[in-house]
Amino acid sequence: MKNKIKVYRAMHDLTQEALAAELGVTRQTILAIEKGKYDPSIDLAFRIARFFSVSVEDLFQYEG
């Protein structure tokens, strides 16, 4: 699944570590999601979207 987390993180001048701390996950989790190696749970996807005030659809694009 493609995502725009890195883009939104840059727009908000956040490091992976800072975003991870806000969401209660590890930096490695953010890194893996950004690189497409790990798809977040539905709960985490919604928490990330809520943090950036965007919809889940704006943040993640399913590649079926």
Phi and psi in radians as a Rosetta constraint file:
Dihedral C 1 N 2 CA 2 C 2 CIRCULARHARMONIC -1.404 0.35
Dihedral N 2 CA 2 C 2 N 3 CIRCULARHARMONIC 2.686 0.35
Dihedral C 2 N 3 CA 3 C 3 CIRCULARHARMONIC -2.613 0.35
Dihedral N 3 CA 3 C 3 N 4 CIRCULARHARMONIC 2.889 0.35
Dihedral C 3 N 4 CA 4 C 4 CIRCULARHARMONIC -2.008 0.35
Dihedral N 4 CA 4 C 4 N 5 CIRCULARHARMONIC 0.448 0.35
Dihedral C 4 N 5 CA 5 C 5 CIRCULARHARMONIC -1.057 0.35
Dihedral N 5 CA 5 C 5 N 6 CIRCULARHARMONIC -0.764 0.35
Dihedral C 5 N 6 CA 6 C 6 CIRCULARHARMONIC -1.058 0.35
Dihedral N 6 CA 6 C 6 N 7 CIRCULARHARMONIC -0.691 0.35
Dihedral C 6 N 7 CA 7 C 7 CIRCULARHARMONIC -1.109 0.35
Dihedral N 7 CA 7 C 7 N 8 CIRCULARHARMONIC -0.872 0.35
Dihedral C 7 N 8 CA 8 C 8 CIRCULARHARMONIC -1.155 0.35
Dihedral N 8 CA 8 C 8 N 9 CIRCULARHARMONIC -0.613 0.35
Dihedral C 8 N 9 CA 9 C 9 CIRCULARHARMONIC -1.104 0.35
Dihedral N 9 CA 9 C 9 N 10 CIRCULARHARMONIC -0.746 0.35
Dihedral C 9 N 10 CA 10 C 10 CIRCULARHARMONIC -1.141 0.35
Dihedral N 10 CA 10 C 10 N 11 CIRCULARHARMONIC -0.698 0.35
Dihedral C 10 N 11 CA 11 C 11 CIRCULARHARMONIC -1.082 0.35
Dihedral N 11 CA 11 C 11 N 12 CIRCULARHARMONIC -0.536 0.35
Dihedral C 11 N 12 CA 12 C 12 CIRCULARHARMONIC -1.736 0.35
Dihedral N 12 CA 12 C 12 N 13 CIRCULARHARMONIC 0.143 0.35
Dihedral C 12 N 13 CA 13 C 13 CIRCULARHARMONIC 0.929 0.35
Dihedral N 13 CA 13 C 13 N 14 CIRCULARHARMONIC 0.854 0.35
Dihedral C 13 N 14 CA 14 C 14 CIRCULARHARMONIC -1.973 0.35
Dihedral N 14 CA 14 C 14 N 15 CIRCULARHARMONIC 2.466 0.35
Dihedral C 14 N 15 CA 15 C 15 CIRCULARHARMONIC -1.449 0.35
Dihedral N 15 CA 15 C 15 N 16 CIRCULARHARMONIC 2.893 0.35
Dihedral C 15 N 16 CA 16 C 16 CIRCULARHARMONIC -1.037 0.35
Dihedral N 16 CA 16 C 16 N 17 CIRCULARHARMONIC -0.699 0.35
Dihedral C 16 N 17 CA 17 C 17 CIRCULARHARMONIC -1.116 0.35
Dihedral N 17 CA 17 C 17 N 18 CIRCULARHARMONIC -0.737 0.35
Dihedral C 17 N 18 CA 18 C 18 CIRCULARHARMONIC -1.149 0.35
Dihedral N 18 CA 18 C 18 N 19 CIRCULARHARMONIC -0.740 0.35
Dihedral C 18 N 19 CA 19 C 19 CIRCULARHARMONIC -1.122 0.35
Dihedral N 19 CA 19 C 19 N 20 CIRCULARHARMONIC -0.768 0.35
Dihedral C 19 N 20 CA 20 C 20 CIRCULARHARMONIC -1.011 0.35
Dihedral N 20 CA 20 C 20 N 21 CIRCULARHARMONIC -0.759 0.35
Dihedral C 20 N 21 CA 21 C 21 CIRCULARHARMONIC -1.098 0.35
Dihedral N 21 CA 21 C 21 N 22 CIRCULARHARMONIC -0.707 0.35
Dihedral C 21 N 22 CA 22 C 22 CIRCULARHARMONIC -1.105 0.35
Dihedral N 22 CA 22 C 22 N 23 CIRCULARHARMONIC -0.600 0.35
Dihedral C 22 N 23 CA 23 C 23 CIRCULARHARMONIC -1.673 0.35
Dihedral N 23 CA 23 C 23 N 24 CIRCULARHARMONIC -0.151 0.35
Dihedral C 23 N 24 CA 24 C 24 CIRCULARHARMONIC 1.317 0.35
Dihedral N 24 CA 24 C 24 N 25 CIRCULARHARMONIC 0.555 0.35
Dihedral C 24 N 25 CA 25 C 25 CIRCULARHARMONIC -2.202 0.35
Dihedral N 25 CA 25 C 25 N 26 CIRCULARHARMONIC 3.100 0.35
Dihedral C 25 N 26 CA 26 C 26 CIRCULARHARMONIC -1.541 0.35
Dihedral N 26 CA 26 C 26 N 27 CIRCULARHARMONIC 2.801 0.35
Dihedral C 26 N 27 CA 27 C 27 CIRCULARHARMONIC -1.055 0.35
Dihedral N 27 CA 27 C 27 N 28 CIRCULARHARMONIC -0.635 0.35
Dihedral C 27 N 28 CA 28 C 28 CIRCULARHARMONIC -1.093 0.35
Dihedral N 28 CA 28 C 28 N 29 CIRCULARHARMONIC -0.587 0.35
Dihedral C 28 N 29 CA 29 C 29 CIRCULARHARMONIC -1.126 0.35
Dihedral N 29 CA 29 C 29 N 30 CIRCULARHARMONIC -0.806 0.35
Dihedral C 29 N 30 CA 30 C 30 CIRCULARHARMONIC -1.080 0.35
Dihedral N 30 CA 30 C 30 N 31 CIRCULARHARMONIC -0.781 0.35
Dihedral C 30 N 31 CA 31 C 31 CIRCULARHARMONIC -1.021 0.35
Dihedral N 31 CA 31 C 31 N 32 CIRCULARHARMONIC -0.826 0.35
Dihedral C 31 N 32 CA 32 C 32 CIRCULARHARMONIC -1.115 0.35
Dihedral N 32 CA 32 C 32 N 33 CIRCULARHARMONIC -0.683 0.35
Dihedral C 32 N 33 CA 33 C 33 CIRCULARHARMONIC -1.160 0.35
Dihedral N 33 CA 33 C 33 N 34 CIRCULARHARMONIC -0.816 0.35
Dihedral C 33 N 34 CA 34 C 34 CIRCULARHARMONIC -1.021 0.35
Dihedral N 34 CA 34 C 34 N 35 CIRCULARHARMONIC -0.681 0.35
Dihedral C 34 N 35 CA 35 C 35 CIRCULARHARMONIC -1.440 0.35
Dihedral N 35 CA 35 C 35 N 36 CIRCULARHARMONIC -0.047 0.35
Dihedral C 35 N 36 CA 36 C 36 CIRCULARHARMONIC 1.342 0.35
Dihedral N 36 CA 36 C 36 N 37 CIRCULARHARMONIC 0.268 0.35
Dihedral C 36 N 37 CA 37 C 37 CIRCULARHARMONIC -1.531 0.35
Dihedral N 37 CA 37 C 37 N 38 CIRCULARHARMONIC -0.219 0.35
Dihedral C 37 N 38 CA 38 C 38 CIRCULARHARMONIC -2.549 0.35
Dihedral N 38 CA 38 C 38 N 39 CIRCULARHARMONIC 2.266 0.35
Dihedral C 38 N 39 CA 39 C 39 CIRCULARHARMONIC -1.663 0.35
Dihedral N 39 CA 39 C 39 N 40 CIRCULARHARMONIC 2.235 0.35
Dihedral C 39 N 40 CA 40 C 40 CIRCULARHARMONIC -1.209 0.35
Dihedral N 40 CA 40 C 40 N 41 CIRCULARHARMONIC 2.781 0.35
Dihedral C 40 N 41 CA 41 C 41 CIRCULARHARMONIC -1.127 0.35
Dihedral N 41 CA 41 C 41 N 42 CIRCULARHARMONIC 2.853 0.35
Dihedral C 41 N 42 CA 42 C 42 CIRCULARHARMONIC -1.010 0.35
Dihedral N 42 CA 42 C 42 N 43 CIRCULARHARMONIC -0.758 0.35
Dihedral C 42 N 43 CA 43 C 43 CIRCULARHARMONIC -1.034 0.35
Dihedral N 43 CA 43 C 43 N 44 CIRCULARHARMONIC -0.832 0.35
Dihedral C 43 N 44 CA 44 C 44 CIRCULARHARMONIC -1.171 0.35
Dihedral N 44 CA 44 C 44 N 45 CIRCULARHARMONIC -0.688 0.35
Dihedral C 44 N 45 CA 45 C 45 CIRCULARHARMONIC -1.025 0.35
Dihedral N 45 CA 45 C 45 N 46 CIRCULARHARMONIC -0.764 0.35
Dihedral C 45 N 46 CA 46 C 46 CIRCULARHARMONIC -1.199 0.35
Dihedral N 46 CA 46 C 46 N 47 CIRCULARHARMONIC -0.637 0.35
Dihedral C 46 N 47 CA 47 C 47 CIRCULARHARMONIC -1.136 0.35
Dihedral N 47 CA 47 C 47 N 48 CIRCULARHARMONIC -0.700 0.35
Dihedral C 47 N 48 CA 48 C 48 CIRCULARHARMONIC -1.125 0.35
Dihedral N 48 CA 48 C 48 N 49 CIRCULARHARMONIC -0.819 0.35
Dihedral C 48 N 49 CA 49 C 49 CIRCULARHARMONIC -1.066 0.35
Dihedral N 49 CA 49 C 49 N 50 CIRCULARHARMONIC -0.758 0.35
Dihedral C 49 N 50 CA 50 C 50 CIRCULARHARMONIC -1.104 0.35
Dihedral N 50 CA 50 C 50 N 51 CIRCULARHARMONIC -0.699 0.35
Dihedral C 50 N 51 CA 51 C 51 CIRCULARHARMONIC -1.026 0.35
Dihedral N 51 CA 51 C 51 N 52 CIRCULARHARMONIC -0.730 0.35
Dihedral C 51 N 52 CA 52 C 52 CIRCULARHARMONIC -1.576 0.35
Dihedral N 52 CA 52 C 52 N 53 CIRCULARHARMONIC 0.028 0.35
Dihedral C 52 N 53 CA 53 C 53 CIRCULARHARMONIC 1.012 0.35
Dihedral N 53 CA 53 C 53 N 54 CIRCULARHARMONIC 0.768 0.35
Dihedral C 53 N 54 CA 54 C 54 CIRCULARHARMONIC -2.292 0.35
Dihedral N 54 CA 54 C 54 N 55 CIRCULARHARMONIC 2.946 0.35
Dihedral C 54 N 55 CA 55 C 55 CIRCULARHARMONIC -1.430 0.35
Dihedral N 55 CA 55 C 55 N 56 CIRCULARHARMONIC 2.769 0.35
Dihedral C 55 N 56 CA 56 C 56 CIRCULARHARMONIC -1.035 0.35
Dihedral N 56 CA 56 C 56 N 57 CIRCULARHARMONIC -0.654 0.35
Dihedral C 56 N 57 CA 57 C 57 CIRCULARHARMONIC -1.131 0.35
Dihedral N 57 CA 57 C 57 N 58 CIRCULARHARMONIC -0.549 0.35
Dihedral C 57 N 58 CA 58 C 58 CIRCULARHARMONIC -1.246 0.35
Dihedral N 58 CA 58 C 58 N 59 CIRCULARHARMONIC -0.521 0.35
Dihedral C 58 N 59 CA 59 C 59 CIRCULARHARMONIC -1.566 0.35
Dihedral N 59 CA 59 C 59 N 60 CIRCULARHARMONIC -0.643 0.35
Dihedral C 59 N 60 CA 60 C 60 CIRCULARHARMONIC -2.131 0.35
Dihedral N 60 CA 60 C 60 N 61 CIRCULARHARMONIC 2.424 0.35
Dihedral C 60 N 61 CA 61 C 61 CIRCULARHARMONIC -2.148 0.35
Dihedral N 61 CA 61 C 61 N 62 CIRCULARHARMONIC 2.063 0.35
Dihedral C 61 N 62 CA 62 C 62 CIRCULARHARMONIC -1.310 0.35
Dihedral N 62 CA 62 C 62 N 63 CIRCULARHARMONIC 2.349 0.35
Dihedral C 62 N 63 CA 63 C 63 CIRCULARHARMONIC -1.962 0.35
Dihedral N 63 CA 63 C 63 N 64 CIRCULARHARMONIC 1.602 0.35
